[in-house]
Amino acid sequence: MEERASSVEEVDSIGLARLPASELRRRMGRGDISPVEVMEACLAQVEQHNGTINAVVTLNARALDEAKALEAQAARGEEKGPLFGLPVGIKDVTPVAGLRTTFGSPEYAEYVPAEDALVVERLKAAGAIILGKTNTPEFAAGGNTFNEVFGRTRNPWNPDLSAGGSTGGGAAGLATGMVALAEGTDLGGSLRIPASFCGVVGLRPSAGLVPTYPSPYLWDAMQVTGGMGRTAEDVALFLQATAGPDPRCPVYQPTAGRDFVAAVEAGLPPGLRIAYCPDVAGIGVDEDIERTCRRAAFEMRQAGAEVEEIDFDLSFGWDAFLALRGYWMLGHHHHHLGRLDRFGANLSGNVRAGLAQSTETLGQAEQTRSRIWAHFHDFFARFDYLLTPCMAVPPFPVEQSYPATVAGKEMKTYVDWIAPTFLLSMTGLPVGCVPAGLDARGLPVGLQLVGPMLGEERVLALAKTMQEAHPVGLPRL
């Protein structure tokens, strides 16, 4: 049996559950702690806090047994995978074989898949343990995590407030120590919105970098699969284990020779050129949020970067995103057309909006998306990164589906308030969200980092630098 090393720093079970995944992996690799100890610590957090926060909606009853099996394999000298022993939360729209997967919909309340999603296959192959499924709006349609099956997910920093969405359960689970890593999806901001509200790190990777399978819409280049963690290094670990082409998926990105973890560890090169824009969507931004993001961006000068404020208006892409989103809804839910009345207002309304629009509207939307791409092509000839606030508003009351106003302006639709994220989704570029600090109410504020094509390594390296400069910690529970 592998000899157990003495721990450099002894922590109790609560502290253990809240350590970064990368640190947990290092300690388990050395034998300081075991997968069983880590799983027990995370399950204790679920037991203590999930009744209030409602992050994990279905537990994997075999999780502790799987941790014991991993521990036995390690004792036999078998190789420890890159995610060895790490408890992971899987968004409840992502299939896990043998584990209830409801899509947040009463129509699928008892559905149990027979097949793992590709991302789950890869997480398991890397040594991760699926702790359970995390809450999501119905079919991930919404920026506040609520559904009729499981109810509302609450913000660990203040349970009266929203955790964001649609990967709200994953972000809340990370902030409370229920899971070490969280899997999710991002169409209009679903990995970034809850990361901002809950004070963790999220990354929307390039389309296809983590292929999405199974899917009724395999040619989807708008929604992506990705991960969240308590640190940028954690997200790099997730990406290293899950990225890469698969013959079942026609949309993919190259990964040969790419090492996301090493890139984060290497840090940033000198002479970076950073642009900061306070409002890419033209909807206004809460003053406290903008002040926090501006300070974090311009303090990068202390790391040797050139930082310049620019006007980078992407509001011309607003209608284009809504049109492409409607088409995306049809691509994913065409097989549901005969029973739309059984689904909630968000999902059914989006599908009907897709049905109502013309092909001319879609053609115009595609040309607008091309303009946005050209806009960024010119931008990256001058700068290495674009930094901009992730959210225009702080977390709002959890009972609301969305904030009625932003900076005093009334919102026309329930997605208007997430324009700062959905406009950047249209680029297909890697976009991260990292905590930039706390606002006057003590709530985390997220800053979006936009990198060039295939620039996930650069985004994560900058996220690490900024997170170390502005640590917000985790909420007091």
ZAMARGU-4260 file (C-alpha; in steps of 0.2 Angstrom, whole numbers, plus 5000, padded with zeros to 4 digits):
<rodrens>
0) 5000/5000/5000 | 5006/5018/4996 | 5013/5026/5011 | 5003/5041/5017 | 5013/5057/5018
5) 5011/5070/5032 | 5000/5084/5026 | 5009/5101/5025 | 4993/5110/5031 | 4980/5101/5041
10) 4962/5106/5038 | 4945/5101/5044 | 4932/5093/5033 | 4924/5110/5029 | 4941/5117/5024
15) 4945/5102/5014 | 4929/5103/5004 | 4933/5121/5000 | 4951/5119/4994 | 4954/5122/4976
20) 4952/5106/4965 | 4970/5108/4960 | 4976/5108/4978 | 4965/5093/4982 | 4973/5084/4967
25) 4990/5088/4973 | 4987/5082/4990 | 4978/5066/4984 | 4993/5063/4972 | 5005/5064/4987
30) 4994/5053/4998 | 4991/5067/5011 | 4972/5064/5009 | 4962/5051/5001 | 4947/5052/4988
35) 4936/5045/5002 | 4940/5059/5014 | 4937/5072/5000 | 4921/5064/4995 | 4915/5063/5013
40) 4919/5081/5016 | 4909/5087/5000 | 4895/5076/5005 | 4895/5084/5022 | 4893/5101/5014
45) 4879/5095/5004 | 4870/5088/5020 | 4874/5105/5029 | 4869/5117/5016 | 4860/5110/5001
50) 4843/5112/5010 | 4845/5130/5009 | 4855/5133/4993 | 4848/5119/4983 | 4863/5117/4971
55) 4863/5098/4970 | 4847/5090/4964 | 4851/5072/4962 | 4865/5063/4972 | 4875/5049/4965
60) 4871/5035/4978 | 4887/5026/4972 | 4899/5041/4974 | 4907/5036/4991 | 4909/5018/4984
65) 4917/5025/4969 | 4929/5035/4979 | 4933/5019/4989 | 4937/5010/4973 | 4948/5023/4967
70) 4958/5023/4983 | 4960/5004/4982 | 4966/5006/4964 | 4979/5018/4970 | 4984/5007/4984
75) 4988/4993/4970 | 4999/5005/4962 | 4988/5010/4947 | 4990/5026/4939 | 4981/5041/4946
80) 4972/5051/4933 | 4973/5070/4931 | 4957/5072/4940 | 4960/5058/4952 | 4947/5058/4966
85) 4939/5075/4963 | 4920/5076/4966 | 4912/5084/4951 | 4894/5091/4949 | 4886/5088/4932
90) 4873/5101/4926 | 4856/5092/4925 | 4855/5094/4906 | 4870/5083/4903 | 4866/5064/4903
95) 4875/5053/4916 | 4871/5034/4914 | 4861/5027/4927 | 4858/5044/4936 | 4842/5054/4935
100) 4843/5068/4922 | 4828/5079/4922 | 4833/5094/4911 | 4824/5104/4924 | 4808/5099/4916
105) 4793/5090/4923 | 4792/5080/4907 | 4808/5072/4911 | 4806/5071/4930 | 4810/5053/4931
110) 4821/5051/4915 | 4837/5040/4918 | 4849/5040/4903 | 4858/5024/4898 | 4873/5033/4891
115) 4885/5045/4898 | 4888/5062/4889 | 4905/5063/4881 | 4911/5076/4894 | 4905/5064/4908
120) 4915/5049/4899 | 4931/5060/4899 | 4929/5066/4917 | 4927/5048/4923 | 4941/5042/4913
125) 4952/5056/4921 | 4948/5049/4938 | 4934/5061/4943 | 4919/5055/4953 | 4902/5061/4949
130) 4895/5068/4965 | 4878/5072/4957 | 4867/5083/4946 | 4866/5101/4949 | 4851/5112/4946
135) 4847/5122/4930 | 4832/5131/4923 | 4821/5120/4911 | 4833/5115/4897 | 4845/5128/4903
140) 4833/5142/4896 | 4836/5157/4909 | 4848/5167/4918 | 4841/5163/4935 | 4841/5145/4941
145) 4823/5139/4944 | 4812/5125/4938 | 4796/5116/4942 | 4804/5100/4947 | 4817/5106/4960
150) 4813/5125/4963 | 4826/5139/4965 | 4845/5138/4968 | 4850/5152/4980 | 4866/5162/4981
155) 4878/5156/4994 | 4884/5174/4998 | 4866/5179/5002 | 4852/5165/5000 | 4839/5179/4997
160) 4847/5182/4980 | 4849/5173/4963 | 4864/5162/4960 | 4863/5166/4941 | 4860/5153/4928
165) 4859/5143/4919 | 4873/5133/4927 | 4868/5141/4944 | 4868/5124/4953 | 4886/5121/4948
170) 4892/5138/4953 | 4883/5138/4970 | 4890/5120/4973 | 4907/5126/4970 | 4905/5141/4982
175) 4899/5130/4996 | 4912/5116/4994 | 4899/5103/4988 | 4909/5099/4973 | 4927/5103/4968
180) 4923/5105/4949 | 4907/5109/4940 | 4902/5105/4922 | 4890/5116/4912 | 4885/5123/4896
185) 4885/5141/4889 | 4874/5148/4876 | 4871/5166/4881 | 4882/5166/4897 | 4877/5151/4907
190) 4895/5148/4913 | 4899/5166/4916 | 4883/5173/4924 | 4883/5161/4939 | 4902/5162/4940
195) 4900/5181/4942 | 4886/5180/4955 | 4894/5166/4965 | 4912/5172/4965 | 4920/5157/4955
200) 4929/5156/4939 | 4920/5151/4923 | 4926/5149/4905 | 4916/5148/4889 | 4928/5139/4878
205) 4929/5140/4859 | 4915/5130/4851 | 4919/5112/4850 | 4934/5112/4861 | 4924/5101/4873
210) 4913/5092/4860 | 4894/5091/4865 | 4887/5073/4863 | 4874/5067/4863 | 4864/5081/4856
215) 4849/5083/4844 | 4859/5097/4836 | 4876/5091/4832 | 4881/5105/4821 | 4878/5118/4835
220) 4892/5131/4835 | 4883/5143/4848 | 4881/5133/4864 | 4897/5126/4871 | 4901/5113/4885
225) 4914/5119/4898 | 4918/5120/4916 | 4919/5131/4932 | 4931/5130/4947 | 4936/5139/4962
230) 4952/5145/4953 | 4958/5147/4935 | 4970/5132/4938 | 4955/5122/4942 | 4946/5126/4926
235) 4962/5122/4916 | 4962/5105/4925 | 4944/5102/4919 | 4948/5108/4901 | 4964/5097/4900
240) 4954/5082/4904 | 4939/5085/4893 | 4945/5095/4877 | 4948/5086/4861 | 4940/5080/4845
245) 4928/5065/4845 | 4922/5056/4829 | 4904/5057/4835 | 4905/5077/4834 | 4907/5087/4818
250) 4911/5103/4828 | 4928/5103/4836 | 4944/5112/4839 | 4962/5106/4838 | 4971/5101/4854
255) 4987/5093/4849 | 5001/5100/4859 | 4990/5111/4870 | 4993/5111/4888 | 4981/5122/4898
260) 4988/5118/4915 | 5005/5122/4910 | 5000/5138/4902 | 4992/5144/4918 | 5007/5139/4928
265) 5019/5148/4916 | 5009/5164/4919 | 5008/5179/4908 | 5022/5186/4895 | 5028/5204/4897
270) 5021/5218/4887 | 5003/5213/4886 | 4990/5225/4878 | 4974/5226/4887 | 4958/5235/4882
275) 4944/5239/4895 | 4927/5243/4889 | 4914/5247/4903 | 4898/5243/4893 | 4899/5232/4877
280) 4880/5231/4876 | 4875/5249/4878 | 4862/5245/4892 | 4872/5254/4906 | 4881/5246/4921
285) 4878/5247/4940 | 4891/5260/4946 | 4898/5249/4960 | 4901/5234/4947 | 4909/5246/4935
290) 4920/5254/4947 | 4926/5237/4954 | 4929/5230/4936 | 4938/5246/4931 | 4950/5245/4946
295) 4954/5227/4943 | 4958/5230/4924 | 4969/5245/4927 | 4978/5237/4941 | 4985/5226/4928
300) 4997/5240/4924 | 5006/5235/4940 | 5010/5218/4931 | 5018/5227/4917 | 5003/5227/4905
305) 4997/5242/4895 | 4979/5246/4899 | 4968/5257/4888 | 4949/5261/4890 | 4940/5260/4873
310) 4923/5261/4866 | 4918/5244/4859 | 4900/5244/4855 | 4892/5227/4851 | 4874/5232/4853
315) 4871/5231/4834 | 4872/5212/4837 | 4857/5212/4849 | 4843/5207/4837 | 4855/5195/4828
320) 4858/5185/4844 | 4840/5184/4848 | 4836/5178/4830 | 4850/5165/4831 | 4845/5160/4848
325) 4827/5156/4841 | 4835/5146/4827 | 4845/5137/4840 | 4830/5133/4850 | 4822/5125/4835
330) 4837/5115/4831 | 4837/5108/4849 | 4818/5106/4852 | 4811/5102/4835 | 4806/5085/4842
335) 4796/5094/4856 | 4785/5104/4844 | 4770/5093/4847 | 4770/5096/4866 | 4776/5114/4869
340) 4761/5117/4880 | 4769/5105/4892 | 4785/5116/4895 | 4787/5132/4904 | 4786/5149/4897
345) 4804/5152/4894 | 4807/5137/4884 | 4790/5137/4874 | 4791/5155/4871 | 4809/5154/4864
350) 4804/5140/4852 | 4789/5149/4846 | 4799/5165/4843 | 4811/5154/4833 | 4796/5147/4823
355) 4789/5165/4820 | 4805/5173/4812 | 4808/5173/4794 | 4823/5166/4784 | 4827/5184/4779
360) 4829/5188/4798 | 4841/5173/4800 | 4851/5179/4785 | 4853/5196/4792 | 4858/5189/4808
365) 4872/5178/4801 | 4879/5193/4792 | 4878/5203/4808 | 4888/5189/4816 | 4901/5190/4803
370) 4902/5209/4806 | 4906/5205/4824 | 4919/5193/4820 | 4927/5206/4808 | 4926/5218/4822
375) 4936/5207/4834 | 4949/5203/4820 | 4953/5221/4819 | 4953/5222/4838 | 4966/5208/4840
380) 4978/5217/4828 | 4979/5230/4842 | 4976/5221/4858 | 4979/5205/4867 | 4963/5205/4878
385) 4946/5213/4880 | 4940/5216/4898 | 4923/5221/4902 | 4910/5218/4916 | 4902/5201/4916
390) 4885/5207/4923 | 4877/5224/4922 | 4868/5221/4939 | 4872/5213/4955 | 4863/5197/4961
395) 4844/5201/4962 | 4830/5193/4973 | 4829/5175/4969 | 4810/5175/4967 | 4812/5186/4951
400) 4816/5178/4934 | 4826/5193/4929 | 4829/5211/4935 | 4816/5223/4928 | 4828/5237/4926
405) 4847/5240/4923 | 4855/5256/4927 | 4837/5263/4928 | 4832/5257/4911 | 4817/5245/4909
410) 4821/5228/4901 | 4810/5223/4886 | 4813/5204/4887 | 4819/5192/4900 | 4836/5190/4892
415) 4840/5209/4889 | 4850/5210/4905 | 4862/5197/4900 | 4867/5206/4884 | 4885/5209/4890
420) 4887/5190/4890 | 4877/5184/4875 | 4884/5197/4863 | 4901/5190/4866 | 4894/5172/4864
425) 4892/5176/4845 | 4911/5178/4843 | 4915/5160/4846 | 4930/5166/4855 | 4936/5160/4873
430) 4928/5171/4886 | 4932/5169/4904 | 4924/5176/4920 | 4935/5179/4935 | 4931/5188/4952
435) 4937/5206/4951 | 4932/5210/4969 | 4917/5213/4981 | 4905/5226/4979 | 4899/5238/4993
440) 4886/5224/4999 | 4900/5211/5000 | 4894/5202/4984 | 4907/5196/4971 | 4909/5205/4955
445) 4914/5196/4939 | 4925/5202/4925 | 4924/5195/4908 | 4941/5191/4899 | 4940/5189/4880
450) 4955/5181/4871 | 4959/5178/4853 | 4954/5163/4843 | 4961/5147/4851 | 4967/5157/4866
455) 4960/5148/4881 | 4977/5146/4888 | 4980/5165/4888 | 4963/5168/4895 | 4966/5156/4910
460) 4983/5163/4913 | 4976/5181/4914 | 4962/5174/4925 | 4975/5167/4937 | 4984/5183/4938
465) 4969/5194/4941 | 4962/5181/4954 | 4978/5182/4964 | 4977/5201/4964 | 4959/5202/4969
470) 4955/5187/4980 | 4937/5187/4986 | 4938/5170/4995 | 4922/5160/4998 | 4906/5165/5007
475) 4904/5163/5025 | 4891/5149/5028
</rodrens>
